[in-house]
Amino acid sequence: MTVDDTLADSMTAVAAELISLVGPPLPLPFDDDGRRWIEYRPHTRPGVSLAALEVPARKAAFRLLATGLSPHAYAQALSIVSLEEVLDRSEGYVRGRHLNDYWVSVFGTPGSADPWTWRFEGHHLSVSMTVAGSEVSPSPVFFGANPARVSYGPHIVSRPLAPEEDVAFALLAALSPTERSLAVFADVPPADILSGTSPVASPLSPGGVSATSLNPAAGALLASLVGVYLDRLPSALADDLSPSLEDLRFAWAGPERPGSPHYYRLQATDLLIEYDNTANGNHAHSVLRRPAADFGSDLLAAHRRAYH
């Protein structure tokens, strides 16, 4: 959790404005079963859809999303949203996908003495933030993309998750043969990120190569790859989540060449980062989770100790 009065105040003000513009069903009860929820497939969600909002409320929903992301990650998120129309066209418009099929929800009362949560979510995007006073707990954060890459001849037109993939391949290439043998745990990647849509991100089998055993070039790239995910968040949040290198491991599955289906993860005591680009090698999922703190579990525990 991060103490940042300005950030928490911004989230509170925008969420309160959104509630005033939307009215019921917002806000939802804080103890609603839908609060501890991560879903990156195209389904109906708790809260209210962008399609149901007038322009001022829709703008407030996007402003709320922006409070929880760094500027470049906000651009990534909007690119992911716009890909719904691209995907719908590629499928022949048979599934009725639409960039307004994203949902915003607020659980609890912004500005009250009790914790509250906001979430912006839809196909391939899920951002959850829990606020208690001046403290913000920022996970899970899921970014996906289908198609992950849109090209025009040799030119890349759209590739929202380029850093997540490029830095990982650079890291893999920088490993020594011994380091690579420890990092690669399977020739075939799993079909999806292993934490999936579970509200509990259970620690995965450690596996992989330890950050402390890497050569200097690979170690620097590993730190950069962690930064790619933490820097999705505003700096006040990202700086507070950096893991100890002594506790960090990198694991890979699948071929070691770009364009092939592959998977990797970074794991520390309270940090789980997963990425997969499977199916046809052009459909990516990535997530930042904190197993002991997702959905504000850390804030809730501190709140109970202080007030109950």
KOLDRENBA-255945 format. One record per residue (C-alpha): x, y, z negated. Coordinates in steps of 0.001 Angstrom, whole numbers, always signed. Example, Ala and Ser with C-alpha at 12.3 -4.5 7.8 and 13.67 -1.06 7.14 Angstrom:
+---------+---------+---------+
:       u :       v :       w :
+---------+---------+---------+
:  +12300 :   -4500 :   -7800 :
:  +13670 :   -1060 :   -7140 :
+---------+---------+---------+
//
This chain:
+---------+---------+---------+
:       u :       v :       w :
+---------+---------+---------+
:      +0 :      +0 :      +0 :
:   +1174 :   +3535 :    +720 :
:    +467 :   +6719 :   -1199 :
:    -207 :   +9531 :   +1268 :
:   -2732 :  +12192 :    +306 :
:   -2849 :  +13732 :   +3782 :
:   -3461 :  +10436 :   +5572 :
:   -6056 :   +9211 :   +3087 :
:   -7794 :  +12593 :   +3158 :
:   -7910 :  +12547 :   +6958 :
:   -9427 :   +9085 :   +7030 :
:  -11944 :  +10049 :   +4371 :
:  -13021 :  +13238 :   +6144 :
:  -13450 :  +11609 :   +9560 :
:  -15261 :   +8569 :   +8139 :
:  -17641 :  +10820 :   +6196 :
:  -18326 :  +12825 :   +9360 :
:  -18985 :   +9619 :  +11299 :
:  -21453 :   +8417 :   +8668 :
:  -23279 :  +11759 :   +8736 :
:  -23581 :  +11565 :  +12532 :
:  -24614 :   +7906 :  +12710 :
:  -26659 :   +7275 :   +9576 :
:  -27824 :   +3688 :   +8968 :
:  -26402 :   +1079 :   +9248 :
:  -23365 :   +3041 :   +8042 :
:  -22021 :   +2785 :   +5467 :
:  -22209 :    -934 :   +4827 :
:  -21794 :   -2281 :   +1282 :
:  -18172 :   -2752 :    +296 :
:  -18894 :   -6327 :    -755 :
:  -20473 :   -7155 :   +2622 :
:  -19208 :  -10473 :   +3978 :
:  -18232 :   -8701 :   +7187 :
:  -15552 :   -6563 :   +5548 :
:  -12939 :   -9328 :   +5417 :
:  -13201 :  -10027 :   +9128 :
:  -10865 :  -10117 :  +12102 :
:  -12329 :  -11077 :  +15466 :
:  -10646 :  -10363 :  +18788 :
:  -13057 :  -12215 :  +21057 :
:  -16028 :  -10414 :  +22695 :
:  -18782 :  -10765 :  +20081 :
:  -21284 :   -8559 :  +18272 :
:  -19800 :   -7201 :  +15059 :
:  -20885 :   -5580 :  +11793 :
:  -21323 :   -1841 :  +12076 :
:  -22368 :    +131 :  +15139 :
:  -21230 :    -159 :  +18760 :
:  -19842 :   +2721 :  +20781 :
:  -22645 :   +2096 :  +23263 :
:  -25188 :   +3078 :  +20601 :
:  -23477 :   +6361 :  +19726 :
:  -24027 :   +9859 :  +21024 :
:  -20912 :  +11647 :  +22251 :
:  -20072 :  +13474 :  +18965 :
:  -20295 :  +10243 :  +16965 :
:  -18296 :   +8352 :  +19582 :
:  -15583 :  +10987 :  +19425 :
:  -15559 :  +10689 :  +15635 :
:  -15120 :   +6917 :  +15958 :
:  -12064 :   +7390 :  +18167 :
:  -10694 :  +10055 :  +15823 :
:  -11018 :   +7586 :  +12973 :
:   -9053 :   +5019 :  +14967 :
:   -6403 :   +7652 :  +15673 :
:   -5883 :   +8340 :  +11960 :
:   -4636 :   +4771 :  +11494 :
:   -2280 :   +4565 :  +14481 :
:    +843 :   +6319 :  +15679 :
:    +422 :   +8349 :  +18887 :
:   +1910 :   +5703 :  +21178 :
:    -109 :   +2912 :  +19509 :
:   -3286 :   +4953 :  +19947 :
:   -2457 :   +5112 :  +23661 :
:   -1924 :   +1341 :  +23643 :
:   -5296 :    +851 :  +21957 :
:   -7132 :   +2987 :  +24515 :
:   -5407 :   +1113 :  +27340 :
:   -6623 :   -2149 :  +25811 :
:  -10183 :    -802 :  +25655 :
:  -10086 :    +303 :  +29300 :
:   -8918 :   -3154 :  +30407 :
:  -12415 :   -4465 :  +29686 :
:  -13559 :   -2850 :  +32920 :
:  -10559 :   -4234 :  +34821 :
:  -11222 :   -7727 :  +33477 :
:  -14928 :   -7462 :  +34282 :
:  -14131 :   -6624 :  +37899 :
:  -11627 :   -9493 :  +38203 :
:  -14300 :  -11916 :  +36947 :
:  -16851 :  -10689 :  +39486 :
:  -18906 :   -8718 :  +36930 :
:  -20566 :  -11923 :  +35741 :
:  -19996 :  -11405 :  +31999 :
:  -21056 :   -7788 :  +31700 :
:  -17947 :   -6586 :  +29883 :
:  -17889 :   -2867 :  +29108 :
:  -15498 :    -457 :  +27448 :
:  -18302 :    +626 :  +25111 :
:  -18450 :   -2878 :  +23615 :
:  -16336 :   -1813 :  +20633 :
:  -17631 :   -1425 :  +17129 :
:  -16856 :    +861 :  +14233 :
:  -17756 :     +31 :  +10658 :
:  -17339 :   +1643 :   +7254 :
:  -17687 :    -416 :   +4085 :
:  -18186 :   +1495 :    +862 :
:  -18336 :   +5253 :    +353 :
:  -15471 :   +7425 :   +1622 :
:  -14342 :   +9881 :   -1022 :
:  -15768 :   +7964 :   -3968 :
:  -13681 :   +6655 :   -6846 :
:  -13976 :   +3137 :   -5470 :
:  -12048 :   +1619 :   -2547 :
:  -13583 :   +1648 :    +911 :
:  -12654 :    +174 :   +4297 :
:  -13010 :   +1220 :   +7911 :
:  -12557 :    -959 :  +10979 :
:  -12490 :    -344 :  +14734 :
:  -12847 :   -3580 :  +16652 :
:  -13783 :   -5246 :  +19913 :
:  -12282 :   -7562 :  +22497 :
:   -8499 :   -7629 :  +21979 :
:   -8483 :   -4841 :  +19389 :
:   -8964 :   -4950 :  +15627 :
:   -7705 :   -2266 :  +13239 :
:   -8661 :   -2415 :   +9541 :
:   -7687 :    +157 :   +6915 :
:   -8627 :    +149 :   +3241 :
:   -8420 :   +3366 :   +1221 :
:   -8388 :   +3880 :   -2538 :
:   -7805 :   +7463 :   -3625 :
:   -4559 :   +8532 :   -1954 :
:   -3477 :   +4980 :   -1140 :
:   -3927 :   +3233 :   +2203 :
:   -3573 :    -487 :   +2912 :
:   -3136 :    -999 :   +6685 :
:   -3818 :   -4530 :   +7880 :
:   -4737 :   -6564 :   +9833 :
:   -3847 :   -4817 :  +13100 :
:   -4449 :   -6843 :  +16275 :
:   -3624 :   -5746 :  +19831 :
:   -4251 :   -7953 :  +22866 :
:   -4432 :   -7470 :  +26614 :
:   -6083 :   -9327 :  +29477 :
:   -4671 :   -8841 :  +31993 :
:   -1445 :   -8203 :  +30127 :
:     +91 :   -6911 :  +33341 :
:   -1479 :   -5215 :  +36368 :
:    +862 :   -4744 :  +39318 :
:    +924 :   -3022 :  +42680 :
:   +3623 :   -4740 :  +44690 :
:   +6820 :   -4378 :  +42633 :
:   +5294 :   -1617 :  +40500 :
:   +3713 :   -2138 :  +37078 :
:    +469 :    -180 :  +36870 :
:    -625 :   -1291 :  +33391 :
:   +1221 :   -3219 :  +30682 :
:     +73 :   -2085 :  +27223 :
:   +2158 :   -4571 :  +25237 :
:   +5433 :   -4143 :  +27119 :
:   +7584 :   -3368 :  +24030 :
:   +6225 :   -6384 :  +22147 :
:   +7347 :   -8668 :  +24981 :
:  +10495 :   -6965 :  +26264 :
:  +12229 :   -6587 :  +22905 :
:  +11421 :  -10212 :  +22037 :
:  +12976 :  -11505 :  +25268 :
:  +16015 :   -9286 :  +24702 :
:  +16358 :  -10770 :  +21216 :
:  +16076 :  -14301 :  +22552 :
:  +18759 :  -13579 :  +25156 :
:  +21076 :  -12158 :  +22478 :
:  +20993 :  -15319 :  +20361 :
:  +23980 :  -17624 :  +20382 :
:  +23332 :  -21235 :  +21429 :
:  +23286 :  -22282 :  +17770 :
:  +20939 :  -19452 :  +16799 :
:  +18660 :  -20260 :  +19729 :
:  +18489 :  -23923 :  +18747 :
:  +17228 :  -22850 :  +15319 :
:  +14783 :  -20259 :  +16661 :
:  +13044 :  -22387 :  +19311 :
:  +10742 :  -24862 :  +17578 :
:   +8722 :  -26173 :  +20555 :
:   +8960 :  -26352 :  +24336 :
:   +5231 :  -25707 :  +24706 :
:   +3648 :  -22675 :  +23011 :
:    +464 :  -22945 :  +20946 :
:   -2701 :  -21916 :  +22750 :
:   -3158 :  -18847 :  +20539 :
:   -1684 :  -17080 :  +17545 :
:   -1828 :  -19524 :  +14654 :
:   -3457 :  -17162 :  +12138 :
:   -6375 :  -16815 :  +14562 :
:   -9502 :  -15149 :  +13221 :
:   -9150 :  -16442 :   +9678 :
:   -9671 :  -13799 :   +6986 :
:   -6805 :  -15467 :   +5112 :
:   -3431 :  -15440 :   +6857 :
:   -1864 :  -18432 :   +5181 :
:   +1948 :  -18572 :   +5402 :
:   +3082 :  -20650 :   +8356 :
:   +5768 :  -23310 :   +8330 :
:   +8928 :  -21216 :   +7894 :
:  +10967 :  -22642 :  +10769 :
:  +12967 :  -20421 :  +13057 :
:  +16253 :  -18673 :  +12456 :
:  +17011 :  -16483 :   +9438 :
:  +17786 :  -12820 :  +10014 :
:  +20839 :  -13136 :   +7785 :
:  +22458 :  -15691 :  +10094 :
:  +22172 :  -13673 :  +13316 :
:  +25046 :  -12092 :  +15193 :
:  +25091 :   -8269 :  +14974 :
:  +23498 :   -7647 :  +18379 :
:  +20670 :  -10099 :  +17720 :
:  +20192 :   -8737 :  +14209 :
:  +19744 :   -5222 :  +15566 :
:  +17194 :   -6448 :  +18103 :
:  +15314 :   -8347 :  +15402 :
:  +15038 :   -5143 :  +13377 :
:  +13837 :   -3360 :  +16526 :
:  +11185 :   -6007 :  +17128 :
:   +9850 :   -5632 :  +13590 :
:   +9803 :   -1899 :  +14219 :
:   +7683 :   -2348 :  +17349 :
:   +4875 :   -3679 :  +15145 :
:   +5327 :   -1457 :  +12100 :
:   +5522 :   +1610 :  +14325 :
:   +1972 :    +985 :  +15472 :
:   +1140 :   +2655 :  +12157 :
:   +1674 :   +6267 :  +11092 :
:   +5211 :   +6667 :   +9745 :
:   +4018 :   +7033 :   +6154 :
:   +2551 :   +3531 :   +6373 :
:   +5251 :   +1932 :   +8521 :
:   +8116 :   +2986 :   +6258 :
:   +6550 :   +1224 :   +3294 :
:   +6220 :   -2174 :   +4992 :
:   +9752 :   -2911 :   +6191 :
:  +10700 :   -6426 :   +5062 :
:  +13987 :   -7433 :   +3505 :
:  +16234 :   -9019 :   +6123 :
:  +17173 :  -11703 :   +3606 :
:  +13580 :  -12857 :   +3744 :
:  +12878 :  -12591 :   +7479 :
:  +12767 :  -15393 :  +10063 :
:  +12226 :  -15432 :  +13834 :
:  +10670 :  -18423 :  +15619 :
:   +9921 :  -19035 :  +19312 :
:   +7945 :  -21598 :  +21318 :
:   +7741 :  -22089 :  +25061 :
:   +9976 :  -21284 :  +28029 :
:  +12617 :  -18605 :  +27702 :
:  +11863 :  -16683 :  +30893 :
:   +9489 :  -13726 :  +31322 :
:   +6238 :  -14545 :  +33075 :
:   +5960 :  -17974 :  +31470 :
:   +3550 :  -18770 :  +28621 :
:   +5350 :  -18181 :  +25321 :
:   +4857 :  -17511 :  +21608 :
:   +6907 :  -16018 :  +18805 :
:   +6499 :  -15022 :  +15205 :
:   +8306 :  -12989 :  +12572 :
:   +7669 :  -14003 :   +9000 :
:   +8700 :  -12748 :   +5576 :
:   +7174 :  -13101 :   +2110 :
:   +4339 :  -10664 :   +2770 :
:   +4627 :  -10042 :   +6479 :
:   +3403 :  -12126 :   +9396 :
:   +3778 :  -10949 :  +12980 :
:   +2609 :  -13194 :  +15820 :
:   +2605 :  -12794 :  +19585 :
:   +1506 :  -15122 :  +22340 :
:   +1179 :  -14733 :  +26077 :
:    -362 :  -17993 :  +27197 :
:   -3018 :  -19216 :  +29659 :
:   -1544 :  -17980 :  +32954 :
:   +1218 :  -16027 :  +31253 :
:    -791 :  -12842 :  +31690 :
:   -3057 :  -12820 :  +28625 :
:   -1419 :  -11560 :  +25434 :
:   -2390 :  -11551 :  +21762 :
:    -394 :   -9912 :  +18972 :
:   -1086 :   -9273 :  +15317 :
:    +415 :   -7673 :  +12222 :
:    -779 :   -9252 :   +8999 :
:    +193 :   -9191 :   +5318 :
:    -980 :  -12446 :   +3739 :
:   -1168 :  -11045 :    +205 :
:   -2507 :   -7630 :   +1154 :
:   -4811 :   -7960 :   +4182 :
:   -8118 :   -6091 :   +3891 :
:   -6747 :   -4091 :    +970 :
:   -6228 :   -7027 :   -1377 :
:   -3274 :   -5181 :   -2903 :
:   -5338 :   -2034 :   -3515 :
:   -8248 :   -3968 :   -4969 :
:   -6002 :   -5779 :   -7428 :
:   -4450 :   -2491 :   -8545 :
:   -7887 :    -861 :   -8801 :
:   -9216 :   -3658 :  -10997 :
:   -6200 :   -3415 :  -13292 :
:   -6625 :    +339 :  -13637 :
:  -10392 :    +655 :  -13987 :
:  -11870 :   -2637 :  -15137 :
+---------+---------+---------+
//
